[in-house]
Amino acid sequence: MINKRLLIKNLLAHNSENSFYDKKRQINLGEKEGKAKFLKHVCALANSNPANNSYIVIGVEDEDNSIAGVDFFDDSKIQNLVNAYLLNPPLVSYENIPFPHLPDDLVVGLVSIRPSKGRTCSLRKNIWKYSAGTVFYREGSISIPAEFARSPEIGNEEVVTSIETHSQNNVEMTLDGVFDFFRKHEDINPTYKVFKEYFVVCWSGKKKVVKDDIYYSRVDIALINEQVKLFYSELDEVSISITSDQFKILEYVRLGLNQKYKYYPLEEVEINFRNNATYEMTTKLLFEPPQFEKKTLYHIYNANIALTKKLKAQLPLTSNEEKDLLNMPATYLICYFNGFQDAMERLEEAREELKNHNSRGYQQYKETMRILRKVKYE
């Protein structure tokens, strides 16, 4: 089994960007331009590597290869985006890889691309400035349309196989991963379980018991064998259920108005471990958006707009306005789910103000966008 942290180190150490490997400081899948550029690179890497995997590493400084990290990005629906826009799409996965020197909420993103063998990948439909039918290839460190490529670089099987072979896990790495996880989470009940005598899953969280049911907040869950962070949230609550061959996560999201809140099931993730040293992860969206009176929502919506204007003007906020500011991302999300189509655009306009004014408010913004991304991609 490949240790993904070691794989990233080997990619960074062994190669500059090339026909099977690309690196980015960050990606933006919330806008058309960001989606288009991401799809271009996926298409180009798949076409330039028809017989082996290729990779995109996210959270790395371009100048010196230093690992800066990005926010945890649990986008299990990223394959839906690829399937929607690419013809003969590759199999694409996005994994969050923790590094010891990074804060808990930062990881390195690893996009693994497994090509659809024997078939050329192309754009299924127009996106941004790229036309339907366009085929991309890698030429050195850039992705370009086929008509401009001099001679596509194909035939990386031996190099990629060698890198992946030198990134295999071992007992020492697994034990070091468990000890490192326990050190970083010693204050929030770290524990572990071994599945099928091979897979080691560690998790931690602040425990709460409600009518014999156990819930966790500040949850961190990692598959140690691969050094992959499976789940992370500072705010939402989850329940965890375990059998001899399954680890199940049920995530809840806290939403409400006027100090009246409820926990709504958001998503269920099942990890099923098999006897042949493989596992399968499936996700199921459970979210049913809460509905509220339009009159109340109009009042909150307009209050949020006024609050943003006040922030932009750098005017002081009252204590009640500070509380409203913390709730702004969640209330905008509720408005969006109740028919206010531009609510999330309004929230995006307030992003920098939230970031500069209040770190908790900005964390709420990131959690809100995470929920929206799950629901929209489904």
MODAZI-V631397 format. One record per pair of residues at least 24 apart in sequence whose ideal C-beta (glycine too) atoms are under 7 Angstrom apart, sorted by the first residue. I is the first residue (numbers start at 1). J is the second residue. D is the distance in Angstrom with one decimal. If there is no record, write none. Layout:
{{I;J;D} {I;J;D}}
//
This chain:
{{1;168;7.0} {1;169;5.0} {1;225;5.2} {1;226;6.1} {1;277;6.9} {2;164;5.9} {2;167;5.1} {2;168;6.3} {2;169;7.0} {2;226;6.6} {3;167;5.7} {3;168;6.9} {3;169;4.3} {3;173;5.5} {3;226;6.3} {3;227;5.5} {4;95;6.0} {4;97;4.9} {4;110;5.6} {4;226;5.1} {4;227;5.2} {4;228;5.7} {5;97;5.3} {5;99;6.6} {5;227;3.9} {6;167;4.4} {7;164;6.8} {7;167;3.9} {8;57;5.6} {8;97;6.1} {8;108;5.8} {8;110;6.2} {10;163;5.1} {10;166;5.9} {10;167;5.4} {11;55;6.1} {11;57;6.1} {11;163;6.6} {12;57;7.0} {12;60;6.7} {12;65;5.0} {14;163;6.2} {16;141;6.6} {17;141;3.6} {18;140;6.7} {18;141;6.4} {19;48;4.5} {19;138;4.0} {19;153;3.8} {19;156;6.3} {20;45;6.7} {20;48;7.0} {20;49;5.1} {20;52;6.9} {20;54;4.3} {20;156;4.5} {20;160;5.6} {21;54;6.6} {21;55;5.3} {22;56;4.8} {23;57;4.5} {23;60;4.7} {23;62;7.0} {24;56;6.5} {24;58;4.9} {25;60;6.8} {25;61;6.4} {25;62;6.3} {26;58;6.3} {26;59;7.0} {26;70;5.4} {27;58;5.8} {29;81;7.0} {32;127;6.3} {32;128;4.9} {33;128;5.2} {35;81;6.7} {35;127;6.5} {36;127;4.6} {36;128;3.5} {36;130;5.5} {39;82;7.0} {39;85;5.2} {39;86;6.3} {39;127;6.7} {40;130;6.5} {40;136;5.3} {40;143;5.2} {41;143;5.0} {42;82;6.2} {42;90;6.6} {42;92;6.0} {42;113;5.9} {43;86;5.9} {43;121;4.8} {43;122;6.9} {43;123;7.0} {43;136;4.4} {44;136;3.8} {44;137;5.4} {44;138;4.8} {44;143;3.5} {45;113;5.1} {45;138;6.2} {46;90;4.0} {46;113;5.6} {46;115;4.4} {46;121;4.6} {47;120;6.0} {47;121;5.4} {47;135;6.5} {47;136;6.5} {47;137;5.3} {47;152;6.9} {48;137;5.3} {48;138;4.1} {48;152;5.7} {48;153;5.7} {48;154;5.9} {49;115;5.9} {49;156;5.6} {50;115;5.2} {50;117;6.0} {50;154;6.6} {51;117;6.9} {51;157;5.2} {52;156;5.6} {52;157;4.7} {52;160;4.3} {52;161;6.9} {53;112;5.9} {53;113;6.5} {53;114;5.6} {53;160;6.1} {54;113;4.7} {55;110;6.5} {55;111;6.5} {55;112;5.9} {55;113;6.9} {56;111;3.9} {57;108;6.5} {57;110;6.1} {58;108;6.8} {58;109;3.4} {58;111;6.9} {59;107;7.0} {59;108;4.3} {59;109;5.7} {67;99;5.7} {67;108;6.0} {69;102;4.4} {69;106;3.4} {69;107;6.1} {69;108;6.1} {70;106;6.6} {70;107;6.7} {70;109;5.6} {71;105;6.6} {71;106;6.7} {71;366;6.1} {72;96;5.3} {72;105;6.1} {72;107;5.5} {72;229;6.6} {72;232;4.3} {73;109;5.9} {74;231;6.6} {74;370;6.8} {75;373;6.2} {76;283;4.7} {77;374;6.8} {77;377;3.1} {77;378;6.2} {80;377;5.2} {81;377;6.7} {85;123;6.4} {85;124;5.5} {85;125;6.4} {85;127;5.8} {86;121;5.6} {86;123;6.5} {86;124;5.8} {87;121;6.8} {87;122;5.0} {87;124;4.6} {88;116;4.8} {88;119;4.0} {88;120;6.3} {88;121;4.9} {89;116;6.6} {89;121;6.4} {90;114;5.7} {90;115;4.7} {90;116;5.7} {90;121;6.3} {95;228;4.9} {96;228;6.7} {96;229;4.2} {97;227;5.8} {97;228;6.3} {98;222;6.7} {98;227;6.7} {98;229;5.1} {100;180;5.9} {104;184;6.6} {104;220;6.4} {105;232;6.8} {105;234;6.8} {107;229;5.7} {169;225;5.5} {174;200;5.9} {174;224;5.7} {174;225;6.0} {177;224;4.1} {177;227;6.0} {178;202;6.1} {178;224;5.6} {181;222;6.0} {181;224;6.8} {185;220;6.2} {188;218;5.7} {193;242;6.3} {195;245;6.2} {195;273;4.1} {196;245;6.5} {196;273;4.8} {196;274;6.9} {196;275;6.0} {198;277;5.5} {199;223;6.7} {199;225;5.8} {199;273;5.2} {199;279;6.4} {200;224;4.2} {200;225;5.9} {201;247;5.6} {203;240;6.7} {213;239;6.8} {214;239;6.8} {215;239;5.5} {216;240;6.6} {221;249;6.8} {233;367;6.9} {234;363;6.3} {235;363;7.0} {235;367;5.0} {236;367;6.8} {237;263;6.3} {245;272;6.3} {245;273;5.0} {246;270;6.3} {246;271;6.8} {246;272;5.3} {247;271;4.6} {253;371;5.7} {255;290;5.8} {255;330;5.9} {255;334;6.1} {257;292;6.0} {257;296;6.4} {257;300;6.7} {257;331;6.8} {257;334;6.8} {264;288;6.9} {264;290;6.5} {266;371;6.6} {266;374;7.0} {267;374;6.0} {285;374;6.5} {285;375;6.9} {285;378;4.3} {287;375;5.9} {289;337;3.6} {290;334;6.8} {291;338;6.1} {292;334;6.5} {292;338;6.1} {297;335;5.4} {297;338;5.6} {297;340;6.9} {300;331;5.1} {300;335;7.0} {301;335;5.1} {301;340;5.9} {301;343;6.8} {304;328;5.3} {304;331;6.3} {304;332;6.1} {304;346;6.8} {305;346;6.5} {308;349;6.6} {308;350;4.4} {308;353;6.4} {311;350;6.9} {311;353;4.0} {311;357;6.1} {312;353;6.2} {325;358;6.2} {325;361;5.3} {326;360;6.0} {326;361;5.4} {326;364;6.2} {328;361;7.0} {329;364;4.5} {329;365;4.6} {329;368;3.8} {330;364;6.5} {330;368;6.0} {333;368;5.0} {333;371;6.6} {333;372;6.4} {344;372;6.3}}
//
